[in-house]
Amino acid sequence: MSKSFFIQEEFLSNSECQFYLNKAHKNVGVGPKISWEKRIYKLQPNDFIINKVQSFFKDFNIFLKAVDASITTWNVGTWSNLHVHGKGNTAYDDMRHNTKYNSIIYLNNNFEGGEFYTDNITIKPKKGTLTLFDGSKIFHGIKEIKKEERYIIIIWWER
Protein backbone atom coordinates (compact mmCIF):
# COMPACT_ATOMS: atom_id res chain seq x y z
CA MET A 1 0.00 0.00 0.00
CA SER A 2 1.60 3.26 -1.07
CA LYS A 3 -0.32 5.39 1.42
CA SER A 4 -0.18 4.71 5.13
CA PHE A 5 -3.84 5.70 5.47
CA PHE A 6 -6.47 5.51 2.75
CA ILE A 7 -9.86 7.30 2.84
CA GLN A 8 -12.67 6.96 0.29
CA GLU A 9 -15.79 9.00 0.96
CA GLU A 10 -19.18 7.83 -0.37
CA PHE A 11 -17.96 4.26 -0.69
CA LEU A 12 -21.39 3.01 0.40
CA SER A 13 -24.68 4.53 -0.66
CA ASN A 14 -27.32 5.58 1.87
CA SER A 15 -29.34 2.45 1.09
CA GLU A 16 -26.29 0.19 1.57
CA CYS A 17 -25.55 1.90 4.89
CA GLN A 18 -29.17 1.41 5.95
CA PHE A 19 -29.04 -2.28 4.98
CA TYR A 20 -26.15 -2.85 7.40
CA LEU A 21 -27.56 -0.50 10.05
CA ASN A 22 -30.65 -2.70 10.14
CA LYS A 23 -28.43 -5.61 11.25
CA ALA A 24 -26.56 -3.65 13.96
CA HIS A 25 -27.31 -4.09 17.64
CA LYS A 26 -29.16 -0.99 18.83
CA ASN A 27 -29.81 0.62 22.21
CA VAL A 28 -27.16 -1.55 23.85
CA GLY A 29 -26.86 0.69 26.92
CA VAL A 30 -24.53 3.40 28.16
CA GLY A 31 -20.93 3.12 29.28
CA PRO A 32 -17.82 1.11 28.57
CA LYS A 33 -18.85 -2.00 30.51
CA ILE A 34 -21.33 -3.22 27.88
CA SER A 35 -20.01 -6.57 26.62
CA TRP A 36 -18.67 -6.94 23.07
CA GLU A 37 -21.23 -9.71 22.48
CA LYS A 38 -24.01 -7.13 22.83
CA ARG A 39 -22.22 -4.69 20.50
CA ILE A 40 -21.00 -6.89 17.62
CA TYR A 41 -22.87 -8.51 14.74
CA LYS A 42 -20.54 -10.92 12.94
CA LEU A 43 -20.52 -10.88 9.14
CA GLN A 44 -20.08 -14.04 7.08
CA PRO A 45 -16.81 -14.46 5.09
CA ASN A 46 -18.71 -14.22 1.78
CA ASP A 47 -20.67 -11.08 2.72
CA PHE A 48 -21.26 -8.56 -0.07
CA ILE A 49 -19.33 -5.81 1.74
CA ILE A 50 -16.15 -7.88 2.06
CA ASN A 51 -16.20 -8.62 -1.67
CA LYS A 52 -16.92 -4.97 -2.49
CA VAL A 53 -13.94 -3.72 -0.46
CA GLN A 54 -11.63 -6.40 -1.93
CA SER A 55 -12.66 -5.47 -5.48
CA PHE A 56 -12.23 -1.77 -4.81
CA PHE A 57 -8.65 -2.13 -3.57
CA LYS A 58 -7.64 -4.47 -6.41
CA ASP A 59 -7.81 -1.36 -8.62
CA PHE A 60 -4.95 0.03 -6.48
CA ASN A 61 -2.98 -3.25 -6.65
CA ILE A 62 -3.83 -3.97 -3.02
CA PHE A 63 -4.92 -7.58 -2.65
CA LEU A 64 -6.66 -8.34 0.63
CA LYS A 65 -7.95 -11.49 2.33
CA ALA A 66 -10.45 -11.00 5.13
CA VAL A 67 -9.74 -12.54 8.53
CA ASP A 68 -12.78 -11.22 10.38
CA ALA A 69 -15.60 -8.73 9.84
CA SER A 70 -18.39 -7.34 11.96
CA ILE A 71 -20.83 -4.51 12.45
CA THR A 72 -19.87 -2.82 15.70
CA THR A 73 -22.00 -0.57 17.86
CA TRP A 74 -20.05 2.08 19.76
CA ASN A 75 -22.48 3.12 22.46
CA VAL A 76 -22.53 6.38 24.41
CA GLY A 77 -19.68 6.50 26.92
CA THR A 78 -17.32 4.22 25.00
CA TRP A 79 -13.96 5.11 23.51
CA SER A 80 -10.71 3.45 22.51
CA ASN A 81 -7.28 4.72 23.50
CA LEU A 82 -4.44 4.72 20.96
CA HIS A 83 -3.47 1.12 20.22
CA VAL A 84 -2.19 -1.27 17.57
CA HIS A 85 -3.21 -4.89 16.95
CA GLY A 86 -1.20 -8.11 17.06
CA LYS A 87 0.85 -10.24 19.35
CA GLY A 88 3.63 -8.27 20.98
CA ASN A 89 2.10 -4.94 19.94
CA THR A 90 -0.31 -4.56 22.84
CA ALA A 91 -0.34 -4.91 26.59
CA TYR A 92 -2.79 -7.76 26.05
CA ASP A 93 -3.10 -10.46 23.40
CA ASP A 94 -5.90 -9.22 21.12
CA MET A 95 -5.83 -12.45 19.06
CA ARG A 96 -5.13 -10.48 15.86
CA HIS A 97 -1.78 -12.19 15.17
CA ASN A 98 -2.43 -12.71 11.46
CA THR A 99 -3.95 -9.34 10.68
CA LYS A 100 -2.29 -6.34 9.18
CA TYR A 101 -4.78 -3.94 7.65
CA ASN A 102 -8.02 -2.64 9.12
CA SER A 103 -10.93 -1.29 7.10
CA ILE A 104 -13.61 0.78 8.74
CA ILE A 105 -16.82 1.80 7.00
CA TYR A 106 -18.95 4.38 8.79
CA LEU A 107 -22.67 3.63 8.71
CA ASN A 108 -23.98 6.78 10.40
CA ASN A 109 -22.90 10.28 11.41
CA ASN A 110 -25.72 11.42 13.68
CA PHE A 111 -23.66 11.00 16.87
CA GLU A 112 -21.47 13.37 18.86
CA GLY A 113 -17.85 12.54 19.63
CA GLY A 114 -16.57 9.27 18.22
CA GLU A 115 -13.84 10.80 16.06
CA PHE A 116 -11.27 8.32 14.76
CA TYR A 117 -7.71 9.48 15.47
CA THR A 118 -4.05 8.59 15.09
CA ASP A 119 -0.92 10.48 16.07
CA ASN A 120 -1.27 12.50 12.84
CA ILE A 121 -4.95 12.74 11.90
CA THR A 122 -8.43 13.07 13.34
CA ILE A 123 -11.45 12.07 11.26
CA LYS A 124 -15.04 13.04 12.01
CA PRO A 125 -16.69 10.02 10.41
CA LYS A 126 -19.01 10.59 7.47
CA LYS A 127 -21.69 8.08 6.58
CA GLY A 128 -20.52 5.73 3.80
CA THR A 129 -16.79 6.51 4.17
CA LEU A 130 -14.24 3.68 3.89
CA THR A 131 -10.79 3.73 5.47
CA LEU A 132 -7.87 1.32 5.18
CA PHE A 133 -4.71 1.44 7.30
CA ASP A 134 -2.06 -0.82 8.81
CA GLY A 135 -3.57 -1.48 12.22
CA SER A 136 -0.50 -3.44 13.31
CA LYS A 137 1.72 -0.34 12.97
CA ILE A 138 -0.44 2.78 13.08
CA PHE A 139 -1.59 3.66 16.57
CA HIS A 140 -5.29 4.49 16.35
CA GLY A 141 -8.21 5.16 18.67
CA ILE A 142 -11.72 6.53 19.01
CA LYS A 143 -12.70 9.57 21.03
CA GLU A 144 -15.54 9.12 23.51
CA ILE A 145 -19.02 8.87 22.06
CA LYS A 146 -21.06 11.63 23.74
CA LYS A 147 -24.51 11.33 22.16
CA GLU A 148 -26.25 8.63 20.05
CA GLU A 149 -24.67 5.32 19.00
CA ARG A 150 -21.91 5.14 16.38
CA TYR A 151 -22.09 2.22 13.92
CA ILE A 152 -19.28 0.85 11.79
CA ILE A 153 -18.33 -2.15 9.73
CA ILE A 154 -14.82 -3.23 10.61
CA ILE A 155 -12.87 -5.72 8.53
CA TRP A 156 -9.51 -7.13 9.53
CA TRP A 157 -7.29 -8.22 6.64
CA GLU A 158 -4.55 -10.85 6.61
CA ARG A 159 -0.87 -9.95 6.35
C-alpha positions in Angstrom: 0.0 0.0 0.0 1.6 3.3 -1.1 -0.3 5.4 1.4 -0.2 4.7 5.1 -3.8 5.7 5.5 -6.5 5.5 2.7 -9.9 7.3 2.8 -12.7 7.0 0.3 -15.8 9.0 1.0 -19.2 7.8 -0.4 -18.0 4.3 -0.7 -21.4 3.0 0.4 -24.7 4.5 -0.7 -27.3 5.6 1.9 -29.3 2.4 1.1 -26.3 0.2 1.6 -25.6 1.9 4.9 -29.2 1.4 6.0 -29.0 -2.3 5.0 -26.1 -2.9 7.4 -27.6 -0.5 10.0 -30.7 -2.7 10.1 -28.4 -5.6 11.2 -26.6 -3.7 14.0 -27.3 -4.1 17.6 -29.2 -1.0 18.8 -29.8 0.6 22.2 -27.2 -1.5 23.8 -26.9 0.7 26.9 -24.5 3.4 28.2 -20.9 3.1 29.3 -17.8 1.1 28.6 -18.9 -2.0 30.5 -21.3 -3.2 27.9 -20.0 -6.6 26.6 -18.7 -6.9 23.1 -21.2 -9.7 22.5 -24.0 -7.1 22.8 -22.2 -4.7 20.5 -21.0 -6.9 17.6 -22.9 -8.5 14.7 -20.5 -10.9 12.9 -20.5 -10.9 9.1 -20.1 -14.0 7.1 -16.8 -14.5 5.1 -18.7 -14.2 1.8 -20.7 -11.1 2.7 -21.3 -8.6 -0.1 -19.3 -5.8 1.7 -16.1 -7.9 2.1 -16.2 -8.6 -1.7 -16.9 -5.0 -2.5 -13.9 -3.7 -0.5 -11.6 -6.4 -1.9 -12.7 -5.5 -5.5 -12.2 -1.8 -4.8 -8.7 -2.1 -3.6 -7.6 -4.5 -6.4 -7.8 -1.4 -8.6 -4.9 0.0 -6.5 -3.0 -3.2 -6.7 -3.8 -4.0 -3.0 -4.9 -7.6 -2.7 -6.7 -8.3 0.6 -7.9 -11.5 2.3 -10.5 -11.0 5.1 -9.7 -12.5 8.5 -12.8 -11.2 10.4 -15.6 -8.7 9.8 -18.4 -7.3 12.0 -20.8 -4.5 12.4 -19.9 -2.8 15.7 -22.0 -0.6 17.9 -20.0 2.1 19.8 -22.5 3.1 22.5 -22.5 6.4 24.4 -19.7 6.5 26.9 -17.3 4.2 25.0 -14.0 5.1 23.5 -10.7 3.4 22.5 -7.3 4.7 23.5 -4.4 4.7 21.0 -3.5 1.1 20.2 -2.2 -1.3 17.6 -3.2 -4.9 17.0 -1.2 -8.1 17.1 0.9 -10.2 19.4 3.6 -8.3 21.0 2.1 -4.9 19.9 -0.3 -4.6 22.8 -0.3 -4.9 26.6 -2.8 -7.8 26.1 -3.1 -10.5 23.4 -5.9 -9.2 21.1 -5.8 -12.5 19.1 -5.1 -10.5 15.9 -1.8 -12.2 15.2 -2.4 -12.7 11.5 -4.0 -9.3 10.7 -2.3 -6.3 9.2 -4.8 -3.9 7.7 -8.0 -2.6 9.1 -10.9 -1.3 7.1 -13.6 0.8 8.7 -16.8 1.8 7.0 -18.9 4.4 8.8 -22.7 3.6 8.7 -24.0 6.8 10.4 -22.9 10.3 11.4 -25.7 11.4 13.7 -23.7 11.0 16.9 -21.5 13.4 18.9 -17.8 12.5 19.6 -16.6 9.3 18.2 -13.8 10.8 16.1 -11.3 8.3 14.8 -7.7 9.5 15.5 -4.1 8.6 15.1 -0.9 10.5 16.1 -1.3 12.5 12.8 -4.9 12.7 11.9 -8.4 13.1 13.3 -11.5 12.1 11.3 -15.0 13.0 12.0 -16.7 10.0 10.4 -19.0 10.6 7.5 -21.7 8.1 6.6 -20.5 5.7 3.8 -16.8 6.5 4.2 -14.2 3.7 3.9 -10.8 3.7 5.5 -7.9 1.3 5.2 -4.7 1.4 7.3 -2.1 -0.8 8.8 -3.6 -1.5 12.2 -0.5 -3.4 13.3 1.7 -0.3 13.0 -0.4 2.8 13.1 -1.6 3.7 16.6 -5.3 4.5 16.4 -8.2 5.2 18.7 -11.7 6.5 19.0 -12.7 9.6 21.0 -15.5 9.1 23.5 -19.0 8.9 22.1 -21.1 11.6 23.7 -24.5 11.3 22.2 -26.2 8.6 20.0 -24.7 5.3 19.0 -21.9 5.1 16.4 -22.1 2.2 13.9 -19.3 0.8 11.8 -18.3 -2.1 9.7 -14.8 -3.2 10.6 -12.9 -5.7 8.5 -9.5 -7.1 9.5 -7.3 -8.2 6.6 -4.6 -10.9 6.6 -0.9 -9.9 6.3 
